[in-house]
Amino acid sequence: MTDYNYDAFSPDNYNLASADGPEVDEKAPDFELETHDGQKRRLLDFEGECMVLELGSMTCPLFLTRQDSMEKIAQDFPQVDHAILYVREAHPGADIPAHKTLEEKRSCASLLKSEFDDPRTILVDGVEGAAHLAYGSMPNAVYIIDKEGVVRFKAPWNNARTTRIALEAILAGKSAKMKSYFKPAKPWVVMSTARRAGKGSGKDFVHGLPRLIWNVLIKNNIRTFFR
């Protein structure tokens, strides 16, 4: 296991000052991945008019807060492909620890599929996180990618309402230049996520919370406003 799959969360695990990964109008990187049930598939091999790709994990309260809204988007836009890139555990604990093997990571992705019955395709990143790193390494980013493999919309933190507006614009042949502001996770989702992850997850989250509030909720949204 490398430093990529950290055992305990810290804000230092993420570059909160800027979002790396492909920008709008750039080619999206492609990878050969596996689905949660072990089928091989290339990331950019999809049939819909475009693909909405969200990054997430079972221990990411932001991702789980957006789950219902993103599932509704998938239901409302059947002409579009909708996928989850399962990345490292955002807040690992004793019950859902950092992944040591691909099998462990695929098992967590299968748990997500079974527990939430999410209709989206779940693609499992490699244990070293090659795809995650290429897409900026944030825990809950979202991209909309067209059939030519070009990024049409990017948000380092998924705001489901803005993602829906961006998708509607892209399907209408318009540019998606709207700003995506960070919205915090729901408190009860944070608590349930920490309980699911197990001992250590909640403590590490609370310890890093003041820096997260400053770097993400305040500084990120100020930068987004003036960008």
N, C-alpha and C positions, 0 to 999 in steps of 0.2 A: 504493500500500500504506500502511495506517495503522499506528499503534502496536499495534493489536490483533494483527496478524500479525507478531510480533517475529522478528527474524533470529537472535537468540541468547537462550537461556533464562536467566531470572533469577527467583528467588523473588518479586521485586517485581512480576512479571507477574500474580500472583494474590493475592487477598485471603485469606490463609491463616488469619486470625483468626476469620472467620465465613463461613457459606455463604449467599449470596443465592439468589434464585430462589423459585419458589412453595413454600409450606409445605404440610404435610399438611392436608387438608380445604379447600384453596384450589383455585380453578380453574387448570388448567394452560394456559399461553399456546399458541395455535395459530399455525402458520405454513404458508405454501405453499412447499414445498421440491421438490427433485428427488432421485430415486434415483440410485445410482451409474451407472446406464445411461441417465440423462437423462429418465426418466418423471416427470411432474408428480404430486405427491401432497401432500395436507394432512397435517401431522404427526399430528393427532388423528383422522384418518379411518382407522379400523381395524375389523375384523370380530370379533375375539376378545372374550372375557369382560372382559379388561383388556389393557393393554400394558405390557411391561417395556421401558423406554427407558434405554439406557446411552450415555454420552458417551465418545468416544474418537478416537484417530488412530493412524496407522502409527508415529509416533515417541513414543508414550506407553507406557513399559514397564509401568506399572500396568495399563493396558487390555489389553495383550498377555499379561500374567501371568494375567489373569482369563478370557482368551478360551476356553480349553477348558471351564472350569467353566460359563461363561455359555452356551456352545453346548450343553452337556449339559442345562441348564435349559430351553433352547428345545426340545430333543428330548423332554424328559420332560413338558412342558406344551403340547401341540399346540393346546389350546383357547384359548390366550393368544397375542396378537401379541407379537413380539419384534423390537425395532428398535435400530439404532445411529444416533446423531446424529453424523455425522463433523464434527469441529470443527477448530480450528487445530492445527498441529503443535506438540506439547508440547515436543519437543527437536529443533528443525530442525537440519539439517547441510548439507553441500555436496551430497549426493545427493538428499535430500528436504528442500528448503528451505521457507521460509515461502511460503504461497500468494500469488501476485500476481493470479491470475484464478480465476474459478469453474471454468474448464476444468482448471486445474492441481489444484484441490481435488477435482474429480470423478475425475481420473486417479488420485489417491492413494487415494480410496475404492474405485475399481475394482481397484487393486493389492491392497488389503486383501481384497476379495472373492475374487480369483483366487488369492492366495497362501495364504489360510487356509481357503478354501471355507466361509466362515461362512454358515449357513442363514438368519440374520436379515436383515431388510430394512435396507439401508444408505441413510439419508437424508443428503443433503449440505447442510450449512448454507451460507448465503450467504457470500461472501468477506469481508464486514465483520462476520460473526459475530452477527447479530441474534438468532437462536434461542439460540445458545450463551450470550450475555449474559443473555437473559431467563431461562434455566435455571441461572443462577448462575455461569457462566464457569469452573467447575472442570474439570480435564482428564479426570476419570474418575468423574463423579457418576452416580447411577442413580435413576430414578423409576419407580414403578408407578402408572399412571393408569387410572381406571375408565371405563366406557362413557359416563358423563356428563361426562367431561373433568376429573374431580376427582382431585387427587393423593392417593393412599392410603398411599404410602410414599416416603420420600426419604432418600438418603444422599449426603453431599458427596463421599465416597470409596467406591467400590463394594467391598463385601466379599461375594463371591459366595455364601458359605454363609448369611450373614444375609439376602441377597436371596432366596434359595430359601425360607427359613423365613417371610419376610414374604409371599411370594407364596402359599405354602400357607395361611397364616392368612387372607389376603384372599379366596381362593377358597372357604374354609370359612365366610365371612361374619363373620370376626372382625377386630378392629383389628390393625394391624401396628405395635405400639409398641416393638418390640425395638430395642436399641441396635446400631448398626453401627460397629464399631471399625475403624480404619485398619490394614491389613496391608500391609507394604512389598512392592515388586516382587521377584521372584526375581532373584538376582544374575546368573545366566546369561542371563535375559531382558533385563536392563538392558544387558549387554554386546552381545548380538545386536542389540538395538534401536539402540544407538549405532552399530554397524558398518553397519547398514542405512541409517541416516540420513546417515552420512558424516562427513567431517572437521568438527570443531567441536562436534558433538553431545555426545560423551562428555566433552570438556573442560568445557563449560558445565554439564553435570550434576554433575560432581565438584566444581566450584567452588561450586555452590549447595547441595551435599549437607549440610553441617553445619547450615545454617538449616532445610533441609527436615526433618531428623531432629528438631530442637528444636520447630519449629512444627507439624509434622504428626504424627509418630510419638509424641511426648511430650505436647505441650500439647493437641493435638486429642483424643487418647485420654483424657487426664485430664478435659477438658471433657465428653466423651461419658459418662464414668463418672458424673460428678456431675449431669449434666443430668436 
